[in-house]
Amino acid sequence: MFSFIKIVLQTLKVFIIFTGCTFLFYYGIMWVNEEYQNYHRYDAPEGSALKVSSSTNEEKSSWYDRLILFYLNGE
């Protein structure tokens, strides 16, 4: 009878630790989500930002040239 109570208490202790860690993980994920939800990635840049690429319509390239460029760049 005493060993049964000891097993139940050990099981209860493991359950409480598991539940506590689960809640801690859940609220940690929710906190990270809230932090990045308010992060505006596509705002206009401030300062002396430069445009890195530009698409020019002056040169007409065929679909084959664009496919080769795609494979060469690995994008």
Helices and strands as residue ranges (DSSP letters): H 2-37, H 63-73
